[in-house]
């Protein structure tokens, strides 16, 4: 069953991501306590399966927190999901686009940027449509519309 596999919070720009069991999401604002708030990138999401594929290409056990995303989902394909609505537990996220890996990925682990280049390997970003709490283990699914 598709689910939330991991959650991270960034307290300040440049600080390490902190693993958490839940995140509080605020509609049209962002994640409570996260450094990045507002705008089009209120939440960032990566796929556990796509991350595992990148780690396999690198032949390394690369910690997914290095991607600096907020949410890791399992069992959901994020590629080409722009404009779709993703439900994380009781919260809806409108996916606005692909999170392209930047040069900082190679600072985290050599070759990581290239390993994440294809098939939305860097994940997706979006805006929060419903306030609420997302927890590790919550179900994940795409909805047919934003209604």
C-alpha positions as CSV (number, residue, x, y, z in Angstrom):
1,X,0.0,0.0,0.0
2,X,1.4,3.5,-0.9
3,X,2.4,5.4,2.2
4,X,4.5,8.1,3.8
5,X,7.9,6.4,4.3
6,X,9.8,9.3,6.0
7,X,9.5,12.9,7.0
8,X,12.1,15.7,7.5
9,X,12.2,19.2,8.7
10,X,14.7,22.0,7.9
11,X,15.0,24.4,10.8
12,X,17.2,26.9,8.9
13,X,18.8,27.4,5.5
14,X,21.9,25.2,5.3
15,X,21.1,23.2,8.4
16,X,20.9,19.4,8.3
17,X,17.5,17.9,7.8
18,X,15.9,16.5,10.9
19,X,14.0,13.2,10.8
20,X,10.5,13.6,12.4
21,X,7.5,11.3,12.8
22,X,5.0,14.0,11.8
23,X,4.7,17.4,10.1
24,X,2.1,20.0,10.6
25,X,1.0,21.5,7.2
26,X,-0.6,24.9,6.9
27,X,-2.8,25.6,3.8
28,X,-1.2,28.0,1.4
29,X,1.7,28.6,3.8
30,X,4.0,25.6,4.3
31,X,5.2,23.3,7.0
32,X,5.3,24.6,10.6
33,X,8.9,25.0,11.8
34,X,10.4,24.6,8.3
35,X,12.8,27.2,6.9
36,X,11.1,27.3,3.5
37,X,7.6,28.8,3.8
38,X,5.2,30.2,1.2
39,X,5.6,30.4,-2.5
40,X,5.3,27.4,-4.9
41,X,7.6,25.1,-2.9
42,X,5.7,24.7,0.3
43,X,6.5,21.0,0.5
44,X,9.0,18.8,-1.4
45,X,8.4,15.1,-2.0
46,X,10.7,12.3,-3.1
47,X,10.0,8.7,-4.1
48,X,11.5,5.9,-2.0
49,X,11.8,3.7,-5.1
50,X,13.4,6.3,-7.2
51,X,15.8,7.2,-4.4
52,X,16.8,3.5,-4.1
53,X,17.4,3.3,-7.9
54,X,19.8,6.3,-7.6
55,X,21.6,4.7,-4.7
56,X,22.0,1.5,-6.6
57,X,23.4,3.4,-9.6
58,X,26.0,4.9,-7.2
59,X,26.6,1.6,-5.5
60,X,26.3,3.4,-2.2
61,X,24.1,3.5,0.8
62,X,23.1,7.2,0.5
63,X,20.9,8.6,3.2
64,X,17.7,10.1,1.6
65,X,17.8,13.1,4.0
66,X,20.7,14.3,1.8
67,X,18.1,15.2,-0.9
68,X,16.7,17.8,1.5
69,X,13.1,17.0,0.8
70,X,10.3,17.1,3.4
71,X,8.5,13.9,2.5
72,X,9.4,10.5,1.2
73,X,6.6,8.4,-0.3
74,X,6.6,4.7,-1.1
75,X,4.5,3.1,-3.8
76,X,3.8,6.3,-5.7
77,X,5.4,7.3,-9.0
78,X,6.0,11.1,-9.1
79,X,7.3,11.4,-12.7
80,X,5.1,13.7,-14.8
81,X,2.8,14.5,-11.9
82,X,2.7,18.3,-12.4
83,X,-0.8,19.6,-11.8
84,X,-2.0,16.4,-10.0
85,X,-3.3,16.4,-6.5
86,X,-1.5,14.1,-4.0
87,X,-3.2,13.1,-0.7
88,X,-0.8,12.6,2.2
89,X,-3.1,11.2,4.9
90,X,-5.9,13.8,5.2
91,X,-3.9,16.6,3.5
92,X,-3.9,17.4,-0.2
93,X,-0.9,18.8,-2.1
94,X,-1.1,20.3,-5.5
95,X,2.1,19.3,-7.3
96,X,3.5,22.2,-9.2
97,X,6.5,20.7,-10.7
98,X,9.7,18.7,-10.7
99,X,12.4,19.4,-8.1
100,X,15.6,19.4,-10.3
101,X,18.7,18.2,-8.5
102,X,21.3,20.9,-8.2
103,X,25.1,21.0,-7.7
104,X,24.6,20.7,-3.9
105,X,23.7,17.0,-4.5
106,X,27.3,16.3,-5.7
107,X,28.6,18.0,-2.5
108,X,26.4,15.5,-0.5
109,X,27.7,12.5,-2.5
110,X,29.8,12.5,-5.8
111,X,27.5,11.6,-8.7
112,X,24.2,12.1,-6.9
113,X,23.1,14.9,-9.1
114,X,23.5,12.8,-12.3
115,X,21.8,9.8,-10.6
116,X,18.7,11.9,-9.8
117,X,18.5,13.7,-13.2
118,X,16.0,11.5,-15.0
119,X,12.4,10.4,-14.2
120,X,11.8,13.1,-11.6
121,X,14.5,11.5,-9.4
122,X,14.8,14.8,-7.5
123,X,11.1,14.6,-6.6
124,X,8.3,17.1,-6.9
125,X,7.3,20.3,-5.1
126,X,3.9,21.7,-4.4
127,X,1.5,23.8,-2.4
128,X,-0.6,22.7,0.5
129,X,-4.4,22.7,-0.1
130,X,-5.5,21.5,3.3
131,X,-4.0,22.1,6.7
132,X,-3.4,19.1,8.9
133,X,-0.8,16.7,10.3
134,X,1.0,14.2,8.1
135,X,2.6,11.2,9.8
136,X,5.0,8.4,8.8
137,X,2.8,5.5,7.7
138,X,-0.1,7.6,6.5
139,X,-1.7,6.5,3.2
140,X,-0.7,8.2,0.0
141,X,-2.7,8.4,-3.2
142,X,-3.4,10.6,-6.2
143,X,-6.8,12.2,-6.4
144,X,-8.8,12.7,-9.6
145,X,-9.3,16.4,-9.0
146,X,-8.7,19.2,-6.5
147,X,-12.4,19.2,-5.5
